[in-house]
Amino acid sequence: MSDRDRNKPVTGGTTLADPIGISAVAAIVLVTSLITGCCSAVDRSASVPTAVLSSQEIRQLHENATEVADSYWGSWPDSDIHQRLADEAVFWDPSNGDFAIEGKVAIAPMLVRWVEFFSSADPSVEGIMLSADAAAYRFAGPSRMWPPWLTEPPEHAPAVFLDVLGLEDTTITRYEVWLEDDSLEMLDYGCFAVDGCPEARLIVDRYLNAWTSRDSDRIAALYADDAVFTDSLFGIDAAGSEAIAGLADERFGQNQDLTFETVDVYAQTNDRHAPTDAMPKQGDVIGIAIHHRVINRDSGAVVLESLAAFELGYRHPDGFEPHPGSLIVREEVFHDPAALAG
């Protein structure tokens, strides 16, 4: 996917030629802003919503999330991540076909084996995004952390993950694994193994253009009738496509002169295997997470930096049921803590 346009702004009524991926410049900005906590380009004077939590509460969330990161990736292989699991924690990795593994008793041994298997690795967290009760970590695995079905490291390793951890202080209540779209293609996951999965690009196009347009019909068309939307840092939640479609002003303020810039895209696929003639739905995209910036079109200032993660179907203990219309069923929004503090 090296020929993709990177960080291309999205405007209402305009179709993205190629919204997915992250350039080296964007990666530097992401790492610098999220790890150092400095994001001078963010203009919080613009008329956009603000977090319902205080700056001190957001700092505490960030400190908790950072402590978890340090105890897992930062202390590798001397990780205590398995000890931080809640008794009823749930692990979710659909791309590997594991789907849901429930309970600390079942999850902890798996995580211990994972760390032991890659004990010589040196993984790193490149950024953290927050909700009120979870953190999304951009995690770059070194070249030694390639899947066991590959006989040698991928040409463009490392692979990039998005690990979402539900947190109660520093106790982990859920663990979700996403892969960056270029990494999915590189590792031959699901539909990305065939042609780079243009379906994913279309989903991102449709999502960003609908929200940029603020057209309630276009936004509602993204969501299932029983969809649930949550942005806990902004205190925004809604159920049902029509209710969600009315959230544009709550999400982005009444300023209509805004545009979106895609920083990176992650996905989950329905198993890692590519679709076949006999199983055409195998490996379909079932989840998308879009790291994006909201930009004031006149000034060029960033007014918000967020991660919108949504699923295109229903989770079950024994698998995943894709929505027949590929509509969003559950969406969760995370924010760059540095941008909120800007």
Secondary structure, DSSP 8 states (H G I E B T S, - for coil): -TTS--S-EE-TT---S------HHHHHHHHHHHHH---TTB-TTSS----SS-HHHHHHHHHHHHHHHHHHTTTTTS--GGGGEEEEEEEEEGGGT-EEEESHHHHHHHHHHHHHHTTT---EEEEEEE-SSEEEEEEE--TT---TTSSS--TT---EEEEEEEEETTEEEEEEEEEEHHHHHHTT-TTHHHHS-HHHHHHHHHHHHHHHHT-HHHHHTTEEEEEEEEETTTTEEEESHHHHHTTHHHHH-S---EEEEEEEEEEEESSSS---SS-TTTT-EEEEEEEEEEEETTT--EEEEEEEEEESEEEETTEEEE-TT--EEEEEEEE-HHHHH-
